[in-house]
């Protein structure tokens, strides 16, 4: 081998850089362990709420020592920025996909036009978007084209308005306007991206990740380690629409008369017999309304749709109060057309908004705001030039400064409120945060404060979103995954355990089978693992649980390369060559097979990276990195070690041990003679699979059908059938409950309100879950603790996943494209390498066979196995990995067939049997090693990986079988037929013939 010195230097530098990069991870972990020990020593288990107290003390400790020097070259704060990124499944946190509303952007660009054609096109685009992969703006253009008549996009009441006057004029055609609108939309999405980035930077989590997903208007946000999930969700989806409105006086007689009329009207609009008794927090309502006279409410003993849930009067500028649980229903009543018609002419544009209730409150106040025909506020938030979280009179508050225009409008608004004795409602995202009165006349200067019952975090978030600015359009969370920190720690523990067991098995097996040479392969393998983690850290890539599985699979591939090399060296030694020459020829002859096998697996990994998301992309990343480092360590590092040992005086290297020396020698199995039996056997398996898929189908996860799923843990074992029956009463039929791992853990899947977006719906479902499951929970567990799965035993929701129906369709389509794409790419690659379509056909036939059998097994046994066998993104990753592995195996066999036929000729297929027998040692050795590794992960790797690993285990078994009994026979039958027709038989008899390649 040439340039040994250069390779040694490169390997040394590569290893040192990896150690340096990983040092930050170890330093950060050590400091965090010290912080944890410090908190545990200060706060005992006997204290109330000790877990959250310890977390707060840990954070305070880390903040206090963050800039202290460590080892003279770093500190904790710097180490956290450079450490190995851990994904949600290892660290906990939240991962969301936000959909920026292109519809809102179009409305804004059209200046909220009332054009019926424009709005009809929007409605048609809404309908089309449910079944189309096209972007929303293209659907809008298509819809507009169909109904426009003589109307143009450049009409003055659409895009040729004052706001776009510098770019769109009346003379432009639609084709000229379209690129301008596309660019404006892209600019708005970029603006939203930057706004979200600024908000996230102010949130305070380390290693956040935010990225656009092409031109879809979707933005992916990952906040690993985020503990306050509700706060994170609110920060991301808040549009920051800050508005200032003047309120009506709370005792306005016309408003009160309207509410009485509404109550009477509702009696005729809804069935009062169905109106349930309200669940009121009497003590709190009574306390709040102690000064409110209700003499005029002579409605005792009656059924009153409105007043059974709503009380007039409040000690503020609000018009009434209600229990928070009733606010949505009351709001729906007040938006009814029949009810709005009851408003007097001077109140017809009144705007009703609820307050943002303080933490722990059970009631909310309703405000009546002075609005107008266009529903525009007196002052909007774009006049705010700066915002800060401060303490006012010892309480958390937000102070704002306004620009010149805002200061003038603020002075006029405060003057009107002072004169009219009304309040000024400060509204953020349609919630009234506070509504103070004005006691000393107009306020000049444009400086104001938002005060209320805020926590410090709330004022930080409000000031953060106001500084960052408002989103140019609404942002709905269409997909989310929330993982509790305790589940993340469990995943780390199980992943580490499975990784160490798999490593130990492989290291011991290589020494057992290859002796000293196996020890050299082990050294190369350990360096390979170091390099993988070093590269992951250097690239700021994210390590996930499937990523750990990818690294463990890389171990098997690294072993495969060394097995190929060692088997070829043994063959060269058997020919009587000297040790040095045998080593050189063995590495040289194995190189083609190693490269082909790794390239085919790499191609499937690239496709997985392109079409996958989240943890699946992490799996593909580690697999790709592992392929590259495995090639380097197997081809160069193992070679260096073997050459060094062989070149020494008096050293013997046999590449086997006494127990394995004669294994697989003199094997002469006639594989081709058994191909018809294999065809029949495989046809039966594939037929059963197809029949089961047609009748039973597959258990599709929420990734593919949309919905919400919750992993919930209890203190004691629970009966999933019993819980399913109760939840079906709450969420409707179709709610699925099954044991997930241990008997005290379940997975709940529901399609309840799957079409409705918004945090309010997420909170509603979790509230209903808490109420429905309360009898199974330990006494005293609060709803808040239930939602985040806290406590020593992590009781409650450990993980939640939400996938909207639109993105579910996209995920399903991407999965389908990924599988088809991988088959097409591999077919072309094998055609390129072997120059015969028969080789490609054999490989693709084997892959199709493997995929159908894996799908069939999941269809047949999906409801029987004691672990999750849903079809989701992880399953697609497993299928693609099976494709890669099956092709890896097949390509190695094909490589040997091509080599032997090139040397000895076709000979009616005899030499194909010879090739299959000569690779049998490698095929079984690699397959068994990889299988044992996957079994280690399956058993010890945690519940969330079991279905994933089971698919891969089945795939390895059938992939090994198909490379011998499907791929090669199909290639043989088609090539044998064409060779007879084209005279290939005669041409390839001579040893020097190289016709088949």
N, C-alpha and C positions, 0 to 999 in steps of 0.2 A: 504494500500500500504506500503510495507516494504522499509526501507532505505530512508525515506523522507529527513533526514538531508543530506545524501550524494547527493541526487538529487538537493536539494536546493543549496548546495555548488557548484556542477558542473554547474548548470544553472547560478549562480552568476559569477563564473569564466569565463564561456563561453561568457556571455554577456559583461563582462569587457574587455576580450581580443578582442572581436569584436569592441567595442567602441575604444579601443586603436589602432587597425589596421586602422579603418576608420578615426581616428583623422588626420592621415597624408594626407588623401584626402582633408579634410576640411581646413587644414593648407595650403596646396599647392594651393587650389582654392582661399583662401582669399588673399594670396600674389599675385597671378596672377590678381585678381580683382584690387588690389592696383596698379599693374604695368599698367593695362589698363587705369585706371583713371588718372594716372600720364601722360601717353602718350597723352590721349585726352586733358588734360589741357595744354600741351605744343604745340600741333600741331592742328591747327584749320581745320574745314571741307573745308575752302575756299582754302587751299593750294593744288597745283597740286600733284597728286599721294599721297594723304595724308594717304591712308590706308597702303600702303607699308612703308611709313615713320613711322607711328605709330607702325607697327609691329617691325620694326628695333629698335625703341626706347624702346619698351616693352622688347625685347630680351636683349638690353644693360642694362636696369634697373635690370632685373632678374639676369643677370650675375654679376652685381656689388654687389647685396645683397645676392647672393646664399649661402654664408658661414656664414652669420649672425645668431646668436643663436635665436631660437624662443621657448618661454616657458621653456627654460633651458634644453630641452632634444632633440632638433632636429634643423635643418635648412632647408631652401627651397630645396637645392640640394638633401638632404637626403629624404625629404618628397616626392619629385618627383619620387624617386626610389621605394618608398614603397606605393605610393597611388594606388587606384583602377584603374586597367588598363581599358582603354576605347578602344573599337574597332574602325575600320575605319569609320563605319557608324555613330558613335557618335563624333568622333574627327577629321575626315578627314585624308587624307594620301594616302598611296599606299600599295597594297597587290599584290604580284606577285608570280607565280609559275615558277621557272626556270628549264629548262630541260638541264642537263649536257649531252653533246653529247658523248655517249658511242662509237659511230662510230669513233670520233676523237681520243678517248683513245685507241681503238683497232689499229688504224693507227699508233699512236705513239709507241705502244708496238711492232708493226711489223716493226718499223723503216721506215715508209712510203714506204713499199715494192711496187714494180711494179708487183708482182705476179698476173697474170690474174685470177687465181682461187680464191685467197683471195679477190680481188676487186669485182669479180662477186658475191661472197658470201655476201659481204657488200651490193651490189646493190639489191640482192634478199631479204636480211634482211630489207632493206629500204621499199621495196614493201610490205613485209609481216607485218611490224609493223603497217601499216594503218588499218589492220583488225584483229589484234591479241592483246590479253592482256598480252602475254608473254614478258619477258624482252628482250631488244635488243640483249644482248649477247647470250641468248638461241636461238633466231631466227638466229643469225649468225652461231652458232654451227650447227643448223639443216640444214641451207642452205649449209654450207661447207660440211657436211656429204653427201649430195645428189650429189655434183658435184666433189668431191675431187679426185676420181680415185685413183692413187697411191701416191698422195701428202698428206703429214702429216702436222699437226699444228706445229710439231717440225722440219719442214724443215728449212734449213739455211736462206732461203729468206723470211721466215714468222716469227715465234717466237723464233727459235733457233739462234738468232742474238747476236751481241756483248752486247747489252743493257740488255738482259735477260740471258746472258751466265752463271751466277751463279745459275740459277734456272731451265732453260730449256736446255736439251741436245738432240742431234740427235737421241738417242736411245729411247726416251720417246714415248709412245703411245698417241693418242689423249685424251683418258680418263685420262691420267696422267697430260696432259698439261692443260686441261679445268679448274680444280680447281685453278691452279696457275693464269690463266688469270682472273678468277672470283675475286680472292683475289686482284689482281693488279688493277682491275677496281674499286673494292670497296675502295681500298686505294686512288685512284685518286679522287673518289667522296668525300671521307672524306677530302682530301686535298682541293678540291674546296669549301667544306663547311667551312673549317677553314679560307680560303682566304676571302670568302664572309663575315664571321663573323668579321674579322679584318677590312675589308673595312667599314662595317656598324658601328662598334664601332667608327670609325673616322668620320662618317657622321654627328653625333651630334644630333640625335633624342633621346628622352627619351623612355624607354620601347620598344625597337625593339624586334621583335620575328623572329627567324630563326630556321627551323627544317627540317630534312630529311623526305621524304615520303617513308618509306620502302626501298626496293632495286631497285626502279624504276629509280634512277638517278635524281629524282626531288627534288628540294629544295624550300620550302615555306618561303617567306620573307615578313614580315609585318613591315611597318614603319609608325605607327600612328602619326599624327601631322606633317608629312613631307609636307612642303609648295612648295618647288621647285621640282616638279614632274619630269621634264625633267632631272634634275641633278641626281635624285635618280635612274631613269631608266638607265641612262648612266653608273652610278657607278656599278649597279648590272650586267649589260650585258657585260660590257667591259672585254675583256679577258686579258688586260694589256700586249699585245704582243708588247713590246718595241724593236725597231730595228733601226740600224744606217746604212744608205746607202750612197754611193757616187753618186752625181747627174752627169748627162751629162751637158756640157756647154750649156746654153740656145740658143746660136746662132749657134749651130752645123748645118752645111749646109746639112748633110745627113738626120738629123731629120726634118729639114724644108722641104726638098724635099719629105720626106715620107708623111708629112701632106698634101702637094699639090696633091700627087698621091692618097692619101686616099679620098680627096674631089672629085676627078674625078671618082674614083672607086665607091663611094657611089651613084653617079648619075645613074649608071647602076644596082646597087643592090636594091635601093629603088625607089619608085615612087615619083619623084620630084614634081609632081602635088599636092601630098598630104602634102608636107612640108609646114607647116604654117609659117606665118611671125613671126620672133622671137620677143619676148617681151623683149627689152633691156633697161637697165638702162643707157641710153646714157651718161648722165652727169658723172656718176661714171666711166664708161668704158673710156670715153674720158679723164677724169682727170688722170686715172691710166696709160693710154697709150700715154700720151701727148708727150713723148720722143721717142716713137716707130715709126719707119718709116714704112709705109705701101705702099711705091711706087711699091713694087714688087707684090702687091696684086691687079692685074688688073682684078677684078672680079665684078665690079659694074654692076648692071642691070641683073646679072645672078642669077639663083637659085642654091645655093651651100649648100648641106646638112650639111657639116661640118662648113664651114666658116660663114654661117649665124648665127651660135650659138657660134663659137669659134674664138678668136683672137690670132694670134701668137705674141709672145714677151711679156715681163713683166720686170719691174725694179727690178729683183731679179734673183735667179737661176732657176726660173720656165720657162717653154717653152711657156706658153700661159695662157689665162684667159677666163672664161665664166660665165654667170649668174648661180647662184646656182641651179635654177630650171631646167637648161639644163644639169647639170653635169652627171646625170644618163644616159641620152640618148647618150651623147658623149662617156661616158665610154663603153656603149654597142657597139657603132660603132668601137671603138679601140680594142675590144675583138673579133670582127668577124674574122673567119679563113681567109676569103678572104683578109681582111685588113692586118692581121699579115704577110701574105705572101709577102707583099710589102716591108717589112723591109730589109735593106741590111744585109749581112751575119754578119758583125761586130756589128749589133744592134739587132739581132734576139731575144735576151733575155731581151730587154728593159722592164722595169716595169713602168707603168704609174699610178701615185697616185695623188689624189686631196689634197689640203691643208685643214686643219680644219679652216674654215672661222671665223673671229672674230665676236663677238656678234653685231648684227645689220647690218652686211655686206650683200650685195646682190650679190657679185661675189666671185669666188674661183679660185685659181691658180692651174695649172696642172704641175706636176714635172715628168721628165724622169729620172729614176734611173738605175744605172748600176747593172744588175742582172746576173744570170747564169743559167745553165741548170736545177739545182735543186731549183731555186728560193729562195736561202738562203741569208740572209743579211750578210754584212761584220761583224757586231757585233750584238748579240742578247741581250735582256734585262736581261738574267740570270746572267750577269756579274756585274749588279748593286748591290752593297752591302748596300747602304743607299740612301735615298732621302728625301729632306726637302723643304718645301715651304718658300721662303725668298723674300726679296726685293733686286733687283739688279738695281743700278742707279735709285732708287726710284720707280721701277715698279715691280709688282708681277712676280716671276720666280720660277723655280724648279732647285735646285742644286743636283747633283748626285755624288756619290763616287763609283768607280769600284774596283773590286778585282784585284789581281796581273795579272791574265790572261787578264782581260779586259783592264787594263792600258797599257799593251804591244800592244794589238790590236788597242787601241785608238790612241796610238802614231804613229803606222804605217798608220792608216786611215787618220789622220790629215796631215801626211807628204805627202801622195798621193794627197790629195785635194789641198794642197799648191802648189805642183809641177804642177798639171793638171789645176790649176785655176778653180776648180769646188767647189761645195758646199757639205755639209754633211747634208743629210736629216734625221731629228730625227722623226721617225714614231711610232705612238702609235695606235694600232688597225686599221692599214691601212689608217690612216690620217696623213699627214705631218704637224707636229706642228710648225716646224721652219726648215730652211735650211741655216744656216750661212756659210760664207766662212771662210778660214783660212788665216790670214794676216801675221803671224809671224813664220811660220815653224811648225814642229811637236810639239804636246802638250804632255808632259809627266805627270805622276802622276795619271792619270785616273779620275781627277775631271773635271766635265763639267756642263754646265748650259743649261736649256731649257728656252728660252725667246720668247716672242711674245706678242700679244695683249690679255693677260689673265686678268681675274678678280681674286680677292683673293680666291673666292670659287673654281675656276677652278684649281689654283695651289695647293690648299689644296687637292682636289680630285686626281689630277695626282700624287702627292707625296704619297698620301695614298695608291693608287693601286700599285705603284711601290714598296713601302715598304712591303705591304702585299704579293706581288708576283703575278705572272700571274696564271690564271685559267689553269688547266691541259687540258681543252678542252673548246670549245665554249659553252656559256650558252645562250640559247634562251628563251625569255619570252613567254611561251605558254599560260599563263592565267594571266590576270591582272585586278585589280579593282582600280580605282582612284576616291576618294571622296573629293570634295572641302570642306574647313573648314566651309563655311557658311551652307552647307547642313548638316554637322555634328551637328552644333549648333541647327539647326531647328529640327533635329532628337531628340536631347536631350530635347528640349522644348516640342515637341509633346509626346515623350515617358514619360516624367515626368508628363505631364498633364493627359494622359490616366491612368498612374499608380495611381495618387492621386484620380482621379474620381472613378476608380475601387475599391480602398481601402475604400473610403468613403461609397460607396454603400454597400459593404460587411459588414463593421462595423455597419452601421445603421441597415441593414437587420437582422443581428444576434441578436441585442438587441430587435428589433421589434418582432422577431419570438420566441426567447427563454428568453427574459427578462434578469434578472441578470446573468443567466448562459451564455447567449450570450455575456455579458460584459466580463466574464472570458475568453471566447473563443477569444474575440477581443484582450485581453491582450496577450494571447498566440500567436495570429497571428502577433501582432506587434513585439514581441520578435523573432518570426520566421523570419520576414523580416530583422531584425537587424542581426541575425545569418547568413542568406544567404549572405548578403553583407560583413559581417566579414570574412566568409569562402572564398568567392571569392577573397578578398584582400589578405588573408593569403596564398592562393595557387597561387597567381599571375595570376589568371585566367582573361580572357578578357571579359568585359561586352559589349554586342552588343545590337542593337535594338531588334532582335529576342530574345536575352537573357532577356531583360526587359519583353517581352511577356511571356517567360518561367517563370519568377518570378510571373507575374500576374496570369498565369495559376496555379502556385503553391498555390496562395491564394485560388483559387477555390478548390484545392485538400485538403488544410488544413481545409477549411470549411467542406468539405465532411467528413473528419475524425471526426470532432466535431459533425456534424449532426448525423452520425452513432451512436456515443456514447450517445448523448442526447436522440435520439429516443429509444435506448435500455433502458436507464434509465427510460424513461416515461413508457415503457412497464412493467418494473419491479415494478414501483410505482403503475401501474394499477392492478397488481396482489396482492396489499395490503402489500407489503414489506415496512419496515422502510427506512428512507432516506439513512442512512449509508450503509445498506445492498443493497439497490437498486442501489446506486452509484457504489459500488464494483462489483456487478453482471453485471451492465450495461457496465462498462469498460471491464470487463472480456469477456462478450459475444460479444462485438463489435470488440475485438482485432483480431480475425481470419479474419473477413471481411476486416478490415483496412489493415492488412498485405497482404492479397491476392491482394487487389485492388492496393496497392502501388507497390508490386513486379511486377505485370504485366505491369504497366506503366513504372516502372524502367527498365524492360527488353527491352521495345521498345526504351527507352531513351539511353540505352547502345548501341543498334544497330545503332541508329542515330549518336551517338558519334563516333563509329567505321567507319561508311561509309560516314559520312558528312564531310564538310570542312568549314573553315572560320566561318561566322556568325551562320551557322547551328550547328556547333560543340559547339559554345557558347550557343545556345539555349539548346542543350542537357546537357551541363555542369550545367547550372543554374537549369534545371529541376531535374537532379540527386541530386544536393545539396539540392534543395527545398524539394524533397521527404524525404531525411534523416532528415532535420531539422523539417519538418512538423510532421513526426512521433514522434520525441522527444517532441515537444511542445504540440501536441494534446494528446499524451498518458500520459506524465508526468507533464507538466506545468499546463494544464487544470485540471488534477486530483488533483494536489496540491491545486489549488485555490478553486475547488469545495469542497474538503475535509475540507479545512480550514473554509469555510463558513458554511458547514453543521454541523460541530462539535461545532459551537458557540451556546450559549444559546439563545433561542427565535428567531432564524433566520429561515426564510422560503424560500425554493428554489423549485419552481414549474416546471422549464424548459419549461415554456410557458408564454404567456401573455393572457389577457382577450380576445383579438381578435383571437388568434391562438390556444387557449386551445382545442377546439373541431374540429379543422381542420383535415381532413383525418381519422376521427373516424368512426367506423361502416361501412366502405366501403366494398362492396362485389361484385366486378366486376368479371364476369366469362370470364377471358381472354382467356382460352383455347377454349371456344366455338366459339370464333371469329377468331381462327387461320386460317381457310380456307379463310376467307375474307382477312386477312392480307397476306396470301400467294399469292392470286390473285393480290392484290394491289402492293405488292413488286415485283411480277413477271413482272407486267406491267412497273413499274419504272425501274427495271434492264433491261428489254427488250428494252425500249426506250433509255436507256443509251448505251447499246451495239450497237444499230442501229446508234445512233449519233456518237459514237466513230468510227464505221466502215465507216461512210460516211463523217462526218465533221472532224473527228480527233480532235487533241488538238493543241492549240497554243504553240509550244515548244519555250522556251527561248533560248538565246545563250548558256546557260549552257549545253544544250542537243544537239544543232545542230552546235555550233561553230559560230563565227562571232564577231561583235563589236556592242555595243549599247552605246548610248550617251543620257544623260538626259540634255536637253538644256532649259534654261529659257530666255524669252524675256521681254521687258518692257511692250508691249501691247499684246493683244490676237492675236493669229495667226491661220491660217487655215491649219490643218495638211495635207489635200488632196492636197492643192496647193504646199506645201513644198515637199510632196512626189513626185509629178510630176517633180519638178525641180531636186530633188536629184537622181531620177531614170535616168535622163540624165547624171548625173555626175558619179554615181556608178553602173549604169546598173539596169535592172529590178530586182525586188525583194527587193528593199529597202523599209522598212516599217516605216511609221511615224504615230504616234497616240498621242492624248492628254494624258498627264500624270498628273493628278491632276487638277490644275487650267488651265484656257483656255490659259494662257501665257506660258505654259510649255508643252514640247513634249518629246517623247522618240523616238529616231531614231535607227533602227536596220538594219545593212547591212552585207552581206556576201562578200563584195568587198575585194579581195585579202586575203581571210581568210586562204589560204594555205601558205601565205608568212609571214615569221617571221621577226622580226627586228624593232627597234625603228623608222627607216627611214620610214617604211610603216605607222606606227601610226601617225607620224608627217605629212606625205603626206595626209592622210585622214582628219586630223584635219585642215590642210591648205585648202583643198577643201571645207570642211564644212564652214569654215570662209568666203571664197569667195562666196559660194552659198547662205549663209544666211545673208550676209552683209546688204542687203536692208531691212531686218527685224530688224536690230540692231540699237541702238541709234547712232547718229553721234559721231564720235570721239573715239569709243571703239576700242582699239588696238587688234591685233591678240593675243598677249600674255595675255591680260586681258580676252579675249574671251575663251581662252583655260583653264583658271583656275577659271572661273566664279567669277570674283572679282567685287568690287564696293558695294555700300550700298544695291542695289537691287539684287546683285549677278546675273548679266546678263552674259550668256554664258554657257559653259559646267560645270554643277554641279557635274556630275558623269559619268565615262566611265568604261565600262567593256569589256574585250577582252578574248575570249576563243578559243583556237586553236581546230581544228577538232579532233585531237587525244585525247586530254584531255576531250573533250566533250563526246566522246564515252565512256571513262572511267567513267565519272560522271554518264552518263545514265545507264551503267552497274551496278555501285555501288548502284544507286537508286533502280534498279530492285531487286538486291540481298538484299538490306535492307528491302524491303517490304516482299519478300519471307521469309527471315530469321526471321523477326518478327512474321509472321504467324506460322512458324514451331516451334519457341521457345515457343510461347504462347500455342500452341496446346499441346506440351509436358508438359509444366508446369501445365496446367489444368488437363491433364491426370494423372499426378503425384499427384495432390492435391485431385482430386475427384474420382480417381480409376475407372472411367468409360469413355470409349471413346466417349459415346454419349454426355457427357458434352462438351468435346473438340470439337466434330463435331458441336454442337449448337453454341459454341462461335465463331469458325472459319467461319461458315455459316453467322453469323451476321456481322462479320468483313468484309467478302467478299461483302456482301450486301451493307454495308456502303460505302466501298471504290468505288464500281461500281457506286453508286448513286452520290457521290461527283464528280467522273470523268465525269459522264454523264452531270451533271449540268455545269461543266466547258466547256464541249464540246458544249452543246446547247447554252449557253449564253456567251461564251468567247468573241464574237465580239460585244455584245450588251451592256454589263455592262460598266458604266463610269469609271472603274478602271482596273488596269492591272490584267489579268487572264492568264498570261503565265505559262506554266509548267516548273518550275525550281527547284533548290535545296530547296528553301524555301517551295515550294508546297509539295515536298516529305516529308519535316519535318512536315508539316501540316497533311499529310496523316498518317504518323506514329503516330502523336499525337492523331489523331482521332481513330486509331487502339487501342492505349493505353487507351484512355478514354472509348471507347465502351466496351473494355474488363474489365475495372474498374467497369463499371456499371453492366455488365453481371455477373462478379464474385461475386459481392455483392448479386445479386439476387440468384445465384446458391448456395451461402453459406447459405442463409436463407432456400432455398428449401431443401438442405441436412440436415439442423438442424431440420426442422419441420417434414420431412419424418422420420428422425431418432427417433423423439419423438412419432409421431402419426401414422406412416405407410404410405403406398402408396395411398390406397383408391381410385383407379381409376383416380387419378389426382386432386381430390378435394383439397388435401393439397397443391398442387402446386399453385392453385389459392389463397389459404390462404397465402402462402409465398409471392406471388406477391403483394397482397393487403397490407400485413404488411410492405413491403419495399417501397410502393408507395410514402409515405411521404418523405422518404430519397431521392428517385429517382428524384422526381419533385423538391424538395428543392435544391438539389445539382445541377441539370441540369439548373434550372432557375438562380441560383446564378452565375454559371460559364458562362451561356449565357449572362447575363447582363455585366459581367466583360469583355467578349470578344467583346461585342457591344461597350463598352467604348473605347477599343483599336481601333476597326474598325473605329469609328467616329473621335476620337481625336488623334490616334496614328501615323498619317502621311501616305502619299500616298504609300510608299514602303511596308507597312505592310498590306494594305487593302486586296489584293488578298489572302495573307497568312491567315488573320483573317477570311475572307469570307469562305474559305475552312473549317476552324475549326468550325465556327458557323453552317454551314450545317452539318458537321460531328457530332456535339453535338446533334442536333435535330434528325437526323436519327439514331444516336447511342442510344439515349434514347428510341426511338421507337423500334429499333431492339432487345434491351435487353428484352423487354416485349413481342413482337409479332413475333420475328424470333428465337432468341437464345433459349428461353424457349420452344416454341412449337416444334422446331426441336429436342431438347433434349427429350421432352415428347414423341413424336411420335416414335422415334427410341428406347427409353428406354422402353416405354409401350409395343412395339411389342416384344422386347427381354424378357421382364419380364413375358409376357404370355407364351412364348415358354419355358422359364426356370423355371417357377413356382415362379417368384419373387413376383407376386401379393399375393400369399398365404403367402409367407415368411414375407412380410413387413406389414401385417395387424396389427400385435401386436405392441403396443406402444414401447416395449423395442427393437424392431428390428432396427438394424443399418446396414442393407445390402447395402443401397445406400449411398455412401459417395463421 
